[in-house]
Amino acid sequence: MGGSQSREGLELSGSEYSSEDEDNEEQQKRYIGVRVPSQENAEILNEVDARLEALKLKYPKDSSTSSQHKPNINIRNGVKLYFHIGGNTPKAKWVVSEKLTSYKFVKKSRNDDEEEDELGLGDGFWILAVGKKIKARVSTELQMKFFGDQRRVDFVDNGVWALKFFSDVEYRSFVTKFQDCLFENVYNLRPTEENKLKVYGKEFIGWVKPEVSDDSMWDNADDGQWKAPGKKTVESIEKESQDLLKEFEEAASDGGIQSLALGALDNSFLVSDSGVQVVKNFSHGIHGKGAYVKFEKGKLGGSGGSGTSRTPKKPLLMRGETNMMLMSPLKDGKPHATGLHQLDIETGKVVTEWKFEKDGTDITMRDITSDSKGSQLDPSESTFLGLDDNRLCQWDMRDRKGMVQKIASSSSSSPVLNWTQGHQFARGTNFQSFATSGDGSIVVGSVDGKIRLYSRASMRQAKTAFPGLGSPITSVDVTYDGKWVLGTTDTYLILICTLFTDKDGHTKTGFSGRMGNKIPAPRLLKLTPIDTHLAGADNKFHAAHFSWVTESGKQEKHVVATVGKFSVIWNFHQVKNSSHHCYRDQQGLKSCYCYKIVLKDESIIESRFMHDKFQIKDSPEAPLVVATPLKVSSFSMSAAKR
C-alpha cells in the first residue's frame, strides 16, 4: 500500500518550445478533478529547463516567430505557469499552461466581484491572480509549497499548478507578499512587525521569524535526562525506509463503523451505529470476530429517558478495558452530549446512563478522555476528564463520599457524575479537543488555533498558551513524556516542542511552568499539493496521533493522520531532525513533506497505531490499524534500507 513523497518533480512537457498551447488547454480540462492511483517520480523543473536549453533548438529568424519562443521576461511579476496532468500514473507530467504570464495580489470586496488594489483594512480579502486562469483566495487551502532552490511554488486550485520565477529576487518577493497577504486574511491586521508581535507575543518571536528561532531544543530533546533509548544517528534515520505490509482486512459486522477503540490488552473494539464489535489483538494487527454487543433500540437515547436512538460517536475504555463509556451527540453534526452510557464489555450490557450536571444544572460535554495515557489499564479507575466549549473538568463515578454510586434501575433516574475539579470559563476559550500525557498533564486545542497546556494540579489557568497559526485546532495529541504536542488543522499538522530551560538551568516542559522568551518555532507536517488534490473532495486532515506508548523511557516513533481516503504516516525522528533534507532552502516555518500513504477505496474513519507491546522483532513499529465504514485493515511495518 504505497508510500509516496516528492511527487512534484515530474518532467515538464517539451511543448514549452512548441505551439501546442491549444492541446495543453484540452489536457488541463480533461485532468482537473480526476483522481488516480499513486506512483512515485523524481525529476525537478530546473533539470528539465536546463536540458531543453542545452538542446540549443533553432527556430526561424523572422521576428514574429522568434518572439513566440523567446518571450520578453521584463514584464512586471512575470512567471511561467505550469499545470500538472496524469495524477500519479506513469504518464504524469507537468505541461506549460502559459509561456509567460504575470501574477498579482488583489484585494477583493466581500460584497461584490469587483477587485480593487486600495480597499481599506477589513473591506475585503486578498486573492492571488495569475493571468486569466487563476483567481484564488490567499489561504492555507492553497497548500502552497515553496522550492527556494528551484525558484518555484506549487499550489492547488481546482488542479495542481506551478509558478517558475526568473530570478531569486522575484521568487523571494512573491513568498514575502504571499505570507503578508495570508497574515492579513487570517487576522484582519496589516502585516507589520507591531501587529505580528501583538498576535503572537514577544515570547513567540520565533514563530513570526523562524530564521531567528532557537532550534537547539529540537536537536537536544533526546539528550541528557530526556534521552530516549536507542537514539538513532541522522544518517541511519535518513537511510531508513519503512514499507507497509498488508496483513488483514475484514468486513465489519453490520457495517457503519463510527469509531475505533484500540485496547492495549487482549481486545480492541469497533463501534458502529448498531453495536460494538469485539476483535482480538495480535502482533500483526487486529482480526477475528469475537462477541458483538448489539444496542437495543432506545438504549442510547438522551439522558432522562428520551428513548431516541442515537449513534455513539466517542468511546472511552476504562477499568482495565472491561468497561466502555459511550457518548452520543444530541444533534447530528454537533458533538455536545448531556450524558453518556457505561457499557460492561464482559456482560455485553449497558449498565447505566450517566448525566453531566454541575450545581444542580444539566450541562453538556463535547469530548471525554482518560485521566492519563494508559489509565484505561487501571482496573480501579473511576474518573475521567471532560471538555466543553468553555469547560475543562474531571468527572468521578463515585459519590462525594468515595462510594460507587448505585446503578440506576431505569433511565428516568440516571445517576449524576460528580464534578471533582475543573473550571468553567466565562467565555471565549472555544475548546475543541484535548489529550493527556503519561503523568496526566492536559493539552487543549481551540477554534482560534491556540493550544493550551495545563498541569494535572490545576485546570483553572494554563501554564503555557501557544498562539497557533490562525487555523482552528480540530484534534490534539501529546507524547507520553509530555515533550511534544501535535495539533491537527484542516490543512496541516503542527508539531510543538514543549521543552525549555528555566532561570536555574533546569530543563522542563511547558506543562510545569511558563516557557519564557526562547520558545522554539513549531514544525508543520503537510501534504504535497499533488497529494492534496488526489485526496479528493474531503481532503481535510482528521485526528492525527502519535504512535502509542504507556511506559516511561520509551519514545513514540511515528505520526499518523487521516485525509479522505489516505492514511498518512510521518517518521517522527525525521521530523525532529533539523538537518532533514525537507527543510533545506525553505523560507518560513520548517515543513515536512516526507511521508508514506495508505490508500483505501473509501473514506477513512480513523487510523491508529496499536500499543507498542505488539511491535515484533525487526519491525520499527507496532501494526497500523485503518478503519473505514465497512472494513478494518491492519498493516505491519517492515524496516528496510535504501
N, C-alpha and C positions, 0 to 999 in steps of 0.2 A: 504494500500500500504506500505508494511512492512518496518520497520527500522531495522537495524542490526548493531551490534558492537561487538568487542571482539570475532570474529568468529574463531580466530586462535587456540583456546584452545581445539579443538576436540580431542577425545581419540585416543591414538595410538593403532594400531593392536597388538595383542599378538604374532604375528608372529616374533617379535623380538627374541623370545627364541625358535623358531621352525626352520624347514628347508624349509620354503616356499618362498625362495628368487625368484624362477622362477615365481611363481604365482604373487608375487609383481611386477615383471617386466611387466607382462601382464597387470596388473591393471593400471600401470603408462601409458602404451601405449594407453589404452582404454580411459583414462580420460584427457589426455593432450589436451587442446584446447576446451573441452566441456564446454558449458555454461548452467547453470541450475538455477531455481528459488531459492530464498533465504529462509533460516530458521536458527534461532539462536541456538548455542550450547555453553556450558560453562565449559569445563574441561581443565586442563592445563597439559602440558607434564610431569612436575615434579611429579604431583599426580599419573599419570599412572605408571611412573617408580617406585615410592615408593610402589604402590600396588603390582606390579609384584615382587619386591624384597621381600615384606612381604609374598608372597606365598611360599618362600623357596623351589622352584622347585628342584627336584632331577634328576640328569642325570647320565648316565653310567660313570663309573670311568676311562675307558680307555682314555689315553691322547689325542688321535685323536678326539674323540667325545667331550671331555671336552673343548678342545681348540676352538672348533667351537662356543661354547656358552659363553665362557669367554675370549674374545679377549684380547690381550696384548695392553693395552692403553698407553704404553710407547712410541708408535710411535710418531714421531715429527708432531705437528699440528694435532693430532688425533681428530676426531669428529664422532658422529653418524649422519647419513644423513636420513632424513625422507621426504616422499612425500605425498602430500595431494590429496585425491581422493573423489569423490562424490559431489564436489561443496558445496552447502548449503542445500542439501537434508537431510532427517533424517538419511541416511546411510553414510553421510560424515564422514571421519576419516583420521587420519594420519597412514601411513604404513611405516615400515622400508625399506628403499632402500638399505642402506649399514650399517651393524652392526658396522663396523669400517672402516673408510677411513681417508683421510687426505686432507687438503686444502693447497693451496699456492697462493701467489700473484706473477704474472709473467708479465714481460714487453714484449709486443708483438710488432714485427716490423710492420710498416704501409704498407710495400711493399710486404710482403710475409707472409706465415703461420708459419714461424719459431718463436720459443719462446726463449728468452734469458733473463737471470737474470741481465746482466750487460750492457744493452743498455744505451746509453747516453741520457741526457735530450733532449727531442724533437724528439728522434729517434723512438718513439713508444708510446704505451699506456698500462696501467695496466689492466690485466684481473684477475678475480677470477676463479681458477680451483679447483674443488672438485672431487677427484678421476678421473674416466674416463667419468663421466656423465655430468659434468657442466664445461663449459668454457664461461664465460660471462664478457663483458667489465664492469669495475667498473664505475657506473654512477647512477644517481638518478632514472633511469628507472628500476633498480632492486627493487625499493621500499623497501629497507632493513629496517626491523623493529627489534628493539633490546629489549630483555626481560632480564634485568640485574638480576632480582630475580630468573630467571629460567636458566641462563647461556645458552641462546638460541637466535638465529636470524632466522627470516623468510624472504624470498625474492621470487621474480618472475623471472623465466627464462624458458619460454615455459612450464609453470606449476608452482605450488607453492611448495617450498622446505623449510625445516627447518634444521638447524645445532644445535646439542647439544654438549656443551663443557664439559670436565670432571673436570674443576676447574675454579674458578673465575679469576685466573691469566690468563689462556688461553683464556677465554672469553674476558676479557678487552684488551688483546694483539691483538686479532682479530679486535675488534672495532677500536682501535687506528690505526692499519695497514690499515683498510678499509678507514677510514677518510683521512689518509695521501695520499693514492693512489687516492682517489676521488679528493682531492685538486690538485694533480699534473696533473691528466687528464683534469681538468677544466681549470686551469690557466697556465699549462706548466711551473710550477715552483716547485722547491724542497719544501717540506712541512716544512721549517724551520721557527722559530719564526720571523726572519727578513723578510722573504718573506710574511708571513701572515700579518704582520704589513704593508708591502708595498701594499698589495692588499686591506686591509680593513681600514688602518689608525689607529692611536692610539686612536682616539675618539671612535672607534668601537671595542675596545678590548673585550667587552662583547660578540660580535658576534663570535670572534675567541675562546674565553674561556667562555662559558656560565656560568660556575661554579663561576666565579668572577663577573658576571653581577649584577647590582643593579636592582632588580625586584620590588622595592618599588613603582614605578610609576604604574605598572600593578595593584597592590593591592590598591593603594590610588587614582587612577584616578577618581573614583566616589565620592570622599570626597571633602569637602570644597567648593570652588566656582564652582567646576566641578561636584558636587553631582547630580546624576540622581534621579528623584522622584521614590519612591517606591523601593529603593535598597533592594535586597534580601540577606538573610544570606547564608553562604556557605552551611549549612545543607539543606535549602529549595531548593537550586539550584541542589544539588546532588540527592535529592529525586524526583525531577521533571521529569516527563516523558510525552513528548508531542506526542500524536497519531495523525496521518494524516487521515482525513476522506474524502473520495472522494465525491464531490458534483455534478460536472457536467463534461461531456465530449461531445464535439460536433465536427463534421467534418467541416473543413473549406471550404468555397466556393471556388471551382476550385482547392483546394489543393495548394501544392507548397509553404507553408509558409516559408518565408525567415527571418523574424524578428518580434519582438513583441514590441509594443509601448504602455506601460501602462499609462493611464490617472489617474489623481487624482480627476477628476470631474465626469461627467456622463458616459463617454465612454472610451474604450480602443480600440486598433487598431491592426489588423493582416495584415502585409504587405507580399504579395505574388508576384510571378513573373508576375501576370496579373492584380493586383489591390490591393486596400485597403479595408478590411472588417471591418466595424464598429460593435462593440459589446458593450453591456451595462455592467456597473459596479454595482455589488450588494455586500452586506455584506458577502455573501457566495461564491463569485467568479465572473467570467465574463461569460456571455452566452447571447443567444438571438441574432439572426442575424438582424442587422439594415441595414443601407444603405451600398451599395457596390460601391465603386468608381473604375471603370474599366479603366485601362490605354489604351489610344489609341495607336495604333502601331506607333512608331517613336516619341511619345511624350516624352519618357525618353531617347532620344538619347544624344549624346555628345554635349557639348557647341559648338555653332556656326552652329547648324542645320545639324549635320551629318546624322540624320534620322535613325540611327542604334538603334534598340530596345535593352535596357539593363536592367537587373533586379536590382531594388533598393536594396541595402544592409544595408543602415543606415538611419533610420527615426529619426527625432527630432521634438518633439511637441513644438509649440511656440504660443504666443499671446493668452493666456487664453485657450490653447488647441483647437483653432479654425483653426490653420494652422499647416502644417507639412512640414518640409524640408526633401527631399529625395535625398540621394547621391548615385550615381551609379558608380561602378568601371569601368575604361577604358578597363581593360583586366580581363578575368577570372583568379581567383587566386591571383590577385593584388588588394589591397584596394584603390589605388590612383584614384582621380577624379579631373577633371578640372572645375567642377561646380556642381550645384545642382538645383533641381526643387522645387518650392514652391506650395504646394497643399492647396487650400482653402477647408477645410473639409465641411463647410456648403453648398457650391455650388457644391462640388464634381468635381472641375475643377483644373487643373494645371494652375495657373495664370501667372507664369513666370519661366524663366530658368536663373539662375544667373551664372556668371563667376567668378572664382578666378583669381585675377590679382594684381600684385604689380609693381609699377613704369612702367606701360605700357606693362609688360610682363606677359603672361599667366603662372600660377603656378598650382601646384596640392595640394590637401589635402588628407590625409588618414583617418581622423576622424573629427567629429564635436560633440560638446556638448553644453549644456546650460551654461550661464554665472555663474549660481549658482544653487544649488539644490532647486527646487521649482520655478525657474524663468519662467518655462513654464506656470505657472498660471497667470503671469502678462499680461493683455490684451494689454498693450502698448509696450511690448518687441519688440525691433528691432535689437538687437545684439546677437551674439553667438560666441563661440570660435572655432578655427580651429587648427588642428595639422597635420604636415607632418614629414617626416623623420628628418629634421633639422630645422623645423619651428614651432613656437608657436605664435598664434596671435588672435586678436579679429576682427570679421567682423561686419559691420554695413550695413543694407539695406537702410539707408538714405544716401543722398549725403553729401558732406562735409559741406554744409550749414544747415544741420539738417532736410532737407525736404525728405519725402519719394519719392524714385525715380519713375518715370513714368514706368508703366508696359509695357514691350516690346510688340509690335504688331506682331512680328514674331521672330522665333528662330534665325534668321540671325543677329538680333540686340540685343542680350542678354545684359541686364544691368550688370554693374560691381559692385561687392561688394566693399565697402570701407574698406580698411585695416586701422583700427583706432589706434591700438597699437600692439606691439609684437616684436619678434626678429627672424632674420634669421641667424642661427648659421653656422659658416664656414663649419664644418664637424664633424662627429664622434659621434653625440648625438644618432642617430638611434632610435628616438622616435617610440613607438608602439601604446600607448593608453594613455588616460587621463580622469580625472574626476574632479568635483568641489565640494567644501563643501558649507555649508549654507551661508557663507559670501563671496563666490567667490574665495577662495583660490584654487590653482590648484595643483594636483598631476599628475606626468607624469612617465610612465614606459618605459624602453628601452630594446633593444635587448640584451645588455650586463648585464642585471639584475639590473641595477641601478634604483632607484626610487628617483625622484627629487620633492622637494616642492617649489612652487612659491607663493609669496603673490599676492594679487589682484592688488597691485600698480605697480608691475614690473615683466615683463616676460623675462627680459634680463639675470638675474642671479638668480639661485636657492638659497633660504635661507638655505636649507639643502639638501644634496645629500647622500642617503643611498647606500652603496656599492652593495647590493644584494648578492646572494649566487652562482652566476655563470650561473643560468638558465635564458633564456630570459623571460621578463615580457610580457605577451600577453594581459593582461587586468588589470585595476586598479579600485578601488573604495575608497571612503573616507566617514566617518560618517559626519552627518550634522554639528556637533560641531568641526570637524577637529582633534579630538584627536586620531583617529585610521585610519590607511591606510591598505588596503587589496590589495595584488598583486597576480595575477594568473600566474602560470607557467604550463608547460605540466604535471608535476608530483606532484606538491604540491601547496598549497596556503601559502603565507607569510603574517602574521599579524604584523604590526608595531605600537608601541605606540609613538606618536609624542610629548608627554609632556616632559618638562624639567624645571628645576629651574634655573633662571638666577642669576647673581652675586649679585643682590639685594634681592634675596629670593622670587622673584615672579614666579609663575607657568605660563608657556607659551607653545604654540605649535611650532613645527619646521617650520611652515609656516610664523611665525612672526620674527624669529631670529635664529641664529646659535645655535645648541643644546649643544655645549661644549663637554666635555670628559666623561660624565656619561650617555651615551645613552644606554637604556636598550636593551637587546637582543630580537630579534623578536621571534615569535612562529610560528610553522608550523602546518598546517591542512592537514592531509593526509588520503588516503585510506589504509586499511589493504592490505597486499599482496593478500589475497584471493579475496577481492572485486575488486582489480585492475585487476586480471585475469578474473573475471566474467564479468567485464565491457565490455569485447570484444576487437576487434582489434582497435577501436577508443577510447582507454582508456586514453585520454588526458583531463585534466581539461580545461574548457572553461568558461570565463566570470563569475567570482564569484562576488556576490553583497551582500551588507548589506541589511537588511530589510529597508523599505522606510519611513522616517520621514522628515517633512519640517517645523518643529517648534522648537524653542529653548527650552531647558529643557527636551526634550524627547530623549530617548536613543534607538538606534537600538537593537533588541533582538536576531536576528539570522543572519547567513551567509548561502547563498545557492550557489551552483556551479553545473555545468553540466559535466558529464563524460560519454560519449557514450549514453547508454540507462538509465543511472542513473541521478536523481537529488539528490544531497547530501546536507543535512542540518545540520549545527552545532549550538548548543546553545551558543550564544556569551558570556553570563555570565559565562558559564563553561570554555570556552577557556581562559578567562581573569583571572580565579581563580587559583592562584599559587599552591593551595593545592589540586587541582583536581587530582583524583586518576590516571589519564592517565600519569601524569608527574612523578610518583614515580619510583625510580630506573632507570630513563633514563640517558643516557650519551650523552652529546651534547645538541643541541638546543631542547627545550621542544616541543614535537609533540603531537597533539591531534587526537585521533582515535575514539572518541565518536561522533556518528552522526546517523541520520536517512536517509533511502534511499527510494526514489520513483522510482519504476521500470516501464518503459514503453516498449512497444513492437517494437519500432523503435527509431532511434537516436533522441535525443532531440535537438531542435534548441536553446531554451532559457528557463530558469527558473527564475521567479522573484516574490517577494512578492508584493502584492498590497499596496497602500498607507495606512498608519496606521489608517486613518479615517474610513476604512472599517473593522476594528477589532471590533468584537462583544463582549458583556459581557461574562465572564467566558472563553474566549479564550485568550491565551497568545500572539497571533499574527494575523495580517490580513491574508486573504487567500493566498495560493501559487498558481501561475499560471504556468503551464508547457505546452509549445508549441512544437509539433513535426511537420514534414512537412504536415501531413494530419489532425491532430486533435489538439484541445486545451482543456486542462483539468484544473479544479480548485479543490483545496483541502483546507478544513478548518482544523484548528489545535485545538484539544481539550487538555486541561490540566488535567492530572491525576496524582495521587500519587502512587508511588511504594509501 
